[in-house]
């Protein structure tokens, strides 16, 4: 199963038999609005706190994914999830509501692919017949925890990013109809000393590059083997940096092939989102709400999703620490594609 240094190769090809996304109003105003299962018209979602609103997003996305898989909760053996909140409370409380055995993880904004990789590993190894992978974020919870509450009205520099309000969940199975998970490359920590929490794209770009290069080396593939290589949330600052670093190392990816979820989820020219999207939900809602549909429709045959995460905390930032970053990559193909 281990191929090269850091890649799990799934010979049994776990299947994504159901996936769902639920988002907030800003995402509903973006270019992918029609791709999501449900759009909340208000940020509070009629909840008493931002944290409860975030939890609702994930509960709904999880329920929708299980229903679309044709299952009920009791048929799912494990739920693998994480988020940005202290003690990953959004997922922990969602797990309480679902009643599914729970594995909590933290990968910051890389969590979408971290959970998908782990859920696929559980199914591939025979440890589960069905596993649920999920993650979420909310603009107002992230602002309150990592920066300033939205009510404060703090201004941000153009390098800052806008946390996606949303949740994405997917059910992985041993067999069935749907896109298949071919392999996953687990990233390692890359920290080049960036300390600015308002410039996450620059901090995370080297981690994305490291994981992409490792994935290509481990699998023996080239960028041409993918219809799309998409980073998680490098957005308008980090994505060009990643492209430049790849070119410097001799890895050339066509502009139409190399894209970023943080630039896809919003219209950065029309919406007030600074450099673009970020947050755990960024790559989750784009992947589960948009890219999987393109695979199912035959418009894409094979994609590589490289979700990036900045593993800082308010405490580490206040103590002057730099930002350790990571990226996890998952290769997903349409059901009929040939595995190399």
N, C-alpha and C positions, 0 to 999 in steps of 0.2 A: 504493500500500500504506500510506503514512503518512497518517493521518487526524488532523487537529488538530495538537497540539504533540508528543504523546508516545505515540501509539497506532498500533500496526501492525494494519491491517485485512486479514484473510486471505480474499481473494475465493475461493480454491480450497478453503477449508474443510478443513484437515488433520484427519485422523481419529485418534482414540485407539483403536487396534485391540487393544490388550492392556495391562492394568495389574495390578499386584500389590503386596501389602503383607506385610511380615513384622514382628512386634512382640515385645516382651518381656513378662514376667509381669504387670507393673502395668497395661499396656494391655490384656492379656488378662482382667484383672479389671474393666475399665471397661465402660461401656454399649454400646460398639461392638465388643465381643469377637467376635461372630459374623460381622462384616464382613471380618475379616482373613483372608488366605490361610494364614498359619501363625503360631502363638503359641509362643514359646520359654518353657518353664516356669521356667528359671533365667536370671539376668542374665549369668552367665559363658558360657553356651552351650557349655560344655566346651572353651573356648579358654584359652590361657595368659595372655592379657591382655585388658583391657577394649577396647583398640583393635582387637585381632583379632576380638573378638566383634562390634564395630560393623561391621567390614569384612564379616563373614559375613552380617550382616543384609542389606546391600546386594547382595552377590553372589547371595543366594537370591532377593531380590525381583526383581533383574534377570533371572535365569534364568526365574523364573515368568512374568514379563511377556512375555519373548520366546516362551516356550512357548505362552502363552495367545493370542499374536498369530499362532500357527501358523507361526513362523519358526525358523530356526537362527541362531546368532551371526553367521555369515559373510554373512548377508543384510542385516544392519544396518550402514549406512555410518558412522554417528557416534554416539558416546555423549557426552552433555552432563551433567556432574555436578559436585557440590560438597558440602561439609560444613563442620563447625565446627572441625575439627582443624587444627593448624599445617600449612601446605602442603597442605591438603585431602587428607591421606594416605589416608583411608578410600576416597575415590573413585579416587585414583591407583592404589592397589593393586588395587582392584576392576577398574579398566580393564586392568591388567596381566593379571589372571586371565581377563577376557572376551576380550581380544585384538581389541577393536573400536577404531578410530581415536577419539581422545579429546579432548574440549574441556573443560578444567577451569575452573570458575567459583567465585566466592565471593560469596554474598549473605547470609551468616549464615542466620537462620531464614526469609528470603525466598527461599531457593534453590529450593524446590519449584516455584514459579511462574516464577522466572527461567529455570530449565532447561527447563520446559515451553514457555515463550515462545520461547526460542532454538531448541529442537528443531522447533517448529512453523514458525518462520521458515526454517529450513533446508529443510524439506519444501515449504513454500509457494513458495520461490524456485527450486526445482528442484535445489538443491545436494545433496539426498538424497532417496532414495525411502522409506527407513525411518530413523528416528532414535530413539534411546533417551534418555529423560530420567530422572535418578535422584538421590536424595539420602538421607541417613541421619543419625541421631544416637544417642547412647547416654548414659543418665543419668550413668553413672560416668566416662566419658571427659570429658564436659563439666564435671562437677564438679571433676575433677582439674585440668583445664586452666584454667578460668575462676574457680574458687572454692577449695575445699579438697577433698582426696580424701575419699571417703565414709567411709573408715576413721577419719578424724579426728573424726567425729561432731559437726561444727559445727552449731549451731542457726541457723535462718534466720528473718527477719521474715515476717509474713503477706503482704507485698507480693511476696515471691520466688515464682518459678515452678519447676515440676518438669520437667526435660528429658525429653522422650519418647524411649523406647528403641524404635527401629523404623527401617524403611526403606520407601520407596515408589518404584516405577519405572513408567514408561509408554512404550509404543512408539507413535510417531506415523508415519502413513503418508499417501500422497497420496489413497488411496481405501480403501474397505473398510467393514465394519460397526462401529459404535460411536459414542460421542459425538464431536461436532466442536468444534474450537477456532475460535471466531469472530474473536476479536481479543485483543490484549494491550496493556496500558498499562504502559510502563516508568517506574518511579518515579524521583524525584530525591532527593538527600539533604536531610533535614529534621532540624535539630538545634536544640532550644530550650533547651539548656544543662543537661539532666538529667545528673547524674554518678553516680547511685546504681546500681550493677550488680545490686542486689537489687530494683530497681523498673523492670524492662524494659518492663512494660506502659505505664507513664506516658511513658517515653521514646519508644516506638514509635507511640503513638496518633496524634500529629500527622502522621506520615508516611503512615499508613493513610488518614487523612482527606484529605490532599493528593492522594493517588493516586485515591481514589474520586471526588473532585470533578473532577479532571482527566479521568478516564475518562468521566464523564457529559457534560462539556463537549465533549470530542473526538468522542464518538460521537453526541451529540444524544439520548442515552437518559435515562430517568428511573429512579429506584429501582423503580418499578412495572413496568418491563420485565423484571425479574428475579424469579424465584420465591425466590431466596436470594442474599443478599450476605453472604459469610462472611470474616471477617478471620482471619489466620493464627494468631497466638498472643498476642493482647493480654490474654486471660484476665480474671480477676475485677476487676483494677484498671484495665487499659487500655481494655477494651471499653466500660464506661460513660463513660469520658473521651472516647472517639471519638464515641460517640452524642451527647454533650453538645456537642462541637465542631461536629459536622454540623448539629445543630439551631440552633446559634448562627449558622451560615452559611446557614440556610434550607433545609437538606436533611433532610427527614424520612423515616425508614425505619421501617416497622412492626417491632415487637419480634419477631414470628415470622419476618420476612424477614431481619433483621440479626442474625447469630449469629457465634460465634467458635469456631475449631477447638480452642483451648486449654480451652474449657469443654465441648466435646462429647466429647473423647477420654477424659476421666475423670469420675467422679462426685465432684465437689469437696466434697460433703457427707459422703461416706463414706470417701473415700481421702485419705491424707495427702500432698496435692500442693500445699499452700499455696494460691496464687491460681489455680492451674490449670496446664495444659500449656504447654510451649515447646519450642524445638529445631527443627532442620531437618525432622525427621520428623513434627512436629506436624501441619502442614497437609498434608504428603505422605500420611500414612496416612489422615487423615480424607477427603481428596479422592479418592485412588485406591482406598481401601477402602470408603468409605461413600457419598460423594456421586455418584460415577460410577454406582454401582449404582442409586441413586434415579433418575438420568437414564435409564438403560437400562430400568428398570421403568416409566417414564412417570410417576413420582410427582413428578418435577421436570422442567421443560422447558428452563430456562435459569438458569445460576448465574454469579456473579462471585466468584472466589476471590482475595482480596487478602492475599497472604503478606507478613508484616512481618519485618524484620531489624534487629538492633542491631549496627552495624559497629565494635564496640570490640575491643580485645585486652587481655590482662593488662598489657602494657607501657603502653598508652595510659591505662588506668585508674590504674596506679601513678604515672604522671606528671601526674595531675590533669586529664586531658582530659575533656571532655564526650562524650556518646555520640551519634555520627552515626547516623541511622536511615534506612531506606528501605522502600518497599513496592512490590511488583509485582502487577499485577492481570491475570487471564486470564478471559475470558468463554467458557464452555463450554455447549453446548446439546445436547439430544437430537437424534438423527439426523434426525428429521422436522420439527424446528422451523423456522420461517421467519425468515430473516435480515433485519433491518431496515436 
